[in-house]
Structure formats: C-alpha cells, structure tokens
Amino acid sequence: MNNNYKYNPEDFRGMLNLSDELYAFYKLYEIYNKNKTQHNRFAFEKHWEDLFFTIKHREVEGFLNSVLADEIRNYLGELASG
C-alpha cells in the first residue's frame, strides 16, 4: 500500500474494523487506478459505501469526534470521486 495517504489506518487500530476497512479502501483505490475496469470500480465504490457508514458508526459510538469524522469522509470521498 502506498503510504502517501492523509489518514494512516494504523492510527485507527482498535476502532472496531476502521483500520482494516481503511487498508482495504486504499488497496482497492490503488487497484482501480492501475486497472480501471468496471469490476474494479464497482468493488471500490461498494467498499467506499461500507466505509462511509463504518466511519459514521464510530462517530456515533464516540470513537471519532464529528469534525474528524467529517474530515475523513471528505478526504476519502475526494479520492473516491477522483
């Protein structure tokens, strides 16, 4: 995985799957950028939807404050739409 991302998955270790889902998001993002097939795009978009709600759940549970959760969602959303 490329380490040039703003949010390091290791910083979220112990937050109920958030770290693992961030790793998977970045991996799928890199796969899609290397090979822009419809299948890779679908897998990446599906995972982004799941990650969006995982971040929301961690926010509601109090693991993430709302400002940080919004910043993460905005950053990842920009990657997903780019």
N, C-alpha and C positions, 0 to 999 in steps of 0.2 A: 504494500500500500504506500502510495505517495504520502509524505509527511508534511506537505505544504498546506494543510487544511487549518482553518481558524480554530476549530474545536477538535481537540485530541480525544479520541474515545477513551483513553486511559484515565482522563480527568473525571470520567463519569462511572468508573468502576464501582460496583455496589449499588447502583441506582436501578435495580430491577430491569435488566436487559438493555438499558440505554446504551451502554458501552458496546455490547455485541451488535446492536442494531446500527449504531454509527459506523462500526467497522464494515458491516455488510453494505450499508449505503455507499460508503466511499469505494468499496470494491466494485459494486455494480455500476457506479458512476464511471469508474476507470474503464471497466469492460465496455460499457456503452460508447464511451468516447473513442475507444480503439476500433470498435466494430459496430457501427450504427445500424444494426438490423432492427426490424420491427420487434422481434422476440426480445432482444436485449433492452430495447426501450420500454416494452411492457413490463418486464421484470423490474427494471429500475423505477418506473413510475409506481408500480404496485408497492414496492418496498418503501418508497417515499411516503405514500399514504399511510402505511402502517407506522412508520417512524414519526410522522406528524402527530398521530394520536398517542404514541408512546410518550412523546415529549409532553403532550397535554396532560396525560395521566400523572407523570412525575411532577408536573406543576401543581395539579390539584392535590396530590398527596403531600406537597410541601417539600419535596426534594429539590425543586428548582423554583427560584422566585420568578414572578411573572415577567420581569424585564429580561432576565437571562433567557427564559423560555422563548420569548418573542424574538430575541436576537438570534438564537439558534435556528428557529423556524424560518426567519427571514433569510439568513445566510444559506441554509440548505435549500430553501425554495428558489433562491437565485441560481444555485448550482443545478437544480432540477429543471429550471426553465431555460437554462442557457444552452 
